[in-house]
Amino acid sequence: MKIIVTGGAGFIGANFVYYELEHHPEDEILCYDALTYAGNLETLDDAQKNPRFRFVKGDITARKAVEALFTAEKPDVIVNFAAESHVDRSIEQPDIFLRTNFMGVGVLLDVCREYGIKRYHQVSTDEVYGSLGAEGYFTERTPLCPHSPYSASKASADMIVMAYHDTYHLPTTITRCSNNYGPYHFPEKLIPLMINNILEGKPLPVYG
């Protein structure tokens, strides 16, 4: 099976690439990433030594480039990690988040519809639910209630994924992960930020 992993040079995407290469030797992985500020090609150095892995630089919002990729590669599955993912940045530059997180997903879905795939998987976030209520946890029945341009753009992407599933019978799934941490974590995120600030003797910023 050939899997295109969009945003695979980011923190979660890179971990997924390594997991797939280790646990699914029958699969071929192609990473498609625009290498924006959160994408780091060095995280995939070991993957690029594997003959079942290839990297292609590209933007999910560029329809012609995505179509050319599908024509050349004929993928079976798309796993979309590509996203702008920082709340503060989304407040400062919401247009970038809407372009990538919503319009980019629309491009991927429409090309998937045209070319036919076995599965499109959207990697979303628990932030689409908004703030935790009195119960202290989210479920799949929790209403979407985004409160930032970032979370709104991700919620909008989830909705368009569901619309393509219902309207065009596109085989889609969505996961809404929460508080991920681990290898390749981008330095602006909470855990690496705190660790780096402690090591450098800087203040520890805590929201609220």
Secondary structure as the mmCIF struct_conf table of DSSP 4:
data_model
#
loop_
_struct_conf.conf_type_id
_struct_conf.id
_struct_conf.beg_label_comp_id
_struct_conf.beg_label_asym_id
_struct_conf.beg_label_seq_id
_struct_conf.end_label_comp_id
_struct_conf.end_label_asym_id
_struct_conf.end_label_seq_id
STRN STRN1 LYS A 2 THR A 6
TURN_TY1_P TURN_TY1_P1 GLY A 7 ALA A 9
BEND BEND1 GLY A 10 GLY A 10
HELX_RH_AL_P HELX_RH_AL_P1 PHE A 11 HIS A 23
TURN_TY1_P TURN_TY1_P2 PRO A 25 GLU A 26
STRN STRN2 GLU A 28 ASP A 33
TURN_TY1_P TURN_TY1_P3 TYR A 37 ALA A 38
HELX_RH_3T_P HELX_RH_3T_P1 LEU A 41 LEU A 44
TURN_TY1_P TURN_TY1_P4 ASP A 45 ASP A 46
HELX_RH_3T_P HELX_RH_3T_P2 ALA A 47 LYS A 49
BEND BEND2 ASN A 50 ASN A 50
TURN_TY1_P TURN_TY1_P5 PRO A 51 ARG A 52
STRN STRN3 PHE A 53 LYS A 57
TURN_TY1_P TURN_TY1_P6 ILE A 60 THR A 61
HELX_RH_AL_P HELX_RH_AL_P2 ARG A 63 GLU A 73
BEND BEND3 ASP A 76 ASP A 76
STRN STRN4 VAL A 77 ASN A 80
HELX_RH_AL_P HELX_RH_AL_P3 VAL A 87 GLU A 92
HELX_RH_AL_P HELX_RH_AL_P4 PRO A 94 PHE A 97
HELX_RH_PI_P HELX_RH_PI_P1 LEU A 98 MET A 103
HELX_RH_AL_P HELX_RH_AL_P5 GLY A 104 TYR A 115
BEND BEND4 LYS A 118 LYS A 118
STRN STRN5 ARG A 119 THR A 125
HELX_RH_3T_P HELX_RH_3T_P3 ASP A 126 TYR A 129
BEND BEND5 SER A 131 SER A 131
TURN_TY1_P TURN_TY1_P7 ALA A 134 GLU A 135
TURN_TY1_P TURN_TY1_P8 GLU A 140 ARG A 141
BEND BEND6 THR A 142 THR A 142
HELX_LH_PP_P HELX_LH_PP_P1 PRO A 143 LEU A 144
BEND BEND7 SER A 148 SER A 148
HELX_RH_AL_P HELX_RH_AL_P6 PRO A 149 TYR A 168
STRN STRN6 THR A 172 CYS A 177
BEND BEND8 ASN A 179 ASN A 179
BEND BEND9 GLY A 182 GLY A 182
TURN_TY1_P TURN_TY1_P9 PRO A 183 TYR A 184
TURN_TY1_P TURN_TY1_P10 PRO A 187 GLU A 188
BEND BEND10 LYS A 189 LYS A 189
HELX_RH_AL_P HELX_RH_AL_P7 LEU A 190 LEU A 199
TURN_TY1_P TURN_TY1_P11 GLU A 200 GLY A 201
#
